[in-house]
C-alpha cells in the first residue's frame, strides 16, 4: 500500500514539473495532472490537498536531489583542504558556504 502511494506521488510530482515548465506555476490546475500522472483526481487531492503542499513537495524533492549531488561531489574531493575550499570557506566568500551533514 505504501509503495503504491509513493509511486502515485512520484508520478504526480513528475507531471507537475512538466506542466509547470510548460504552463507556469500559476496557470496549471490539478485536473491537468491526472492524465500524465495516470491517476484520479481523488488521488491527486489525497496526496496534495492544495497547491502549497504540491509546491513544498516539489521543492523538497529538488533540494534532496541537490543535496545528493553535493554529497557525491564532496566525496570525490580527497583532501580536507580541497573540501574546505569547495565550501567557500577560504574563498573570501564565507556567506556562500553550504554546510552538508553526512
C-alpha positions in Angstrom: 0.0 0.0 0.0 2.7 2.5 1.0 4.7 1.7 -2.2 1.7 2.4 -4.3 1.1 5.7 -2.6 4.8 6.6 -3.1 4.6 5.7 -6.8 1.5 7.7 -7.3 3.0 10.7 -5.5 6.1 10.5 -7.7 4.0 10.3 -10.9 2.1 13.4 -9.8 5.2 15.3 -9.0 6.8 14.4 -12.3 3.6 15.5 -14.1 3.5 18.7 -12.1 7.1 19.6 -13.0 6.4 19.2 -16.7 3.2 21.2 -16.5 4.9 24.0 -14.5 7.6 24.2 -17.1 5.1 24.3 -20.0 2.3 26.4 -18.4 3.8 28.2 -15.4 3.2 27.6 -11.8 0.1 29.8 -11.5 -1.8 28.6 -14.6 -1.9 24.8 -14.5 -4.6 23.1 -12.5 -4.9 19.8 -10.7 -7.2 18.4 -13.4 -4.2 18.7 -15.8 -2.2 16.4 -13.6 -4.5 13.3 -13.7 -3.8 12.1 -17.3 0.0 12.4 -17.3 0.3 11.0 -13.8 -2.1 8.2 -14.7 -4.2 8.7 -11.6 -7.5 10.0 -10.4 -8.4 13.5 -9.2 -9.1 11.8 -5.9 -5.5 10.6 -5.6 -4.1 14.0 -6.6 -6.0 15.7 -3.8 -5.3 12.8 -1.3 -1.6 13.3 -1.9 -1.6 17.1 -2.2 -4.7 18.8 -0.8 -3.6 22.2 -2.2 -1.1 23.9 -4.4 1.1 24.8 -1.5 1.5 21.2 -0.4 2.4 20.3 -4.0 4.9 23.1 -4.3 6.5 22.2 -1.0 6.9 18.5 -2.1 8.4 19.7 -5.4 10.9 22.0 -3.6 11.7 19.3 -1.1 12.4 16.7 -3.8 14.6 19.2 -5.7 16.6 20.0 -2.5 17.1 16.3 -1.7 18.4 15.8 -5.3 20.7 18.8 -5.0 22.0 17.5 -1.6 22.7 14.1 -3.1 24.7 15.7 -5.9 26.6 17.9 -3.5 27.4 14.9 -1.2 28.7 12.9 -4.2 30.8 15.8 -5.3 32.1 16.3 -1.8 33.1 12.6 -1.5 35.1 12.9 -4.8 37.2 15.6 -3.2 40.2 13.9 -1.5 42.0 16.3 0.9 40.5 18.3 3.8 41.9 21.5 2.2 40.0 20.8 -1.0 36.8 20.1 1.0 37.2 23.5 2.8 37.9 25.3 -0.5 34.9 23.6 -2.2 32.6 25.0 0.5 33.8 28.6 0.0 35.4 28.9 3.5 38.7 30.1 2.1 37.4 31.9 -0.9 36.7 35.1 0.9 33.0 34.5 0.5 32.0 32.5 3.6 28.4 33.6 3.1 28.3 31.3 0.0 29.4 28.3 2.1 27.0 25.4 2.1 27.2 23.0 5.0 26.1 19.5 4.4 25.9 16.9 7.2 26.7 13.3 6.5 
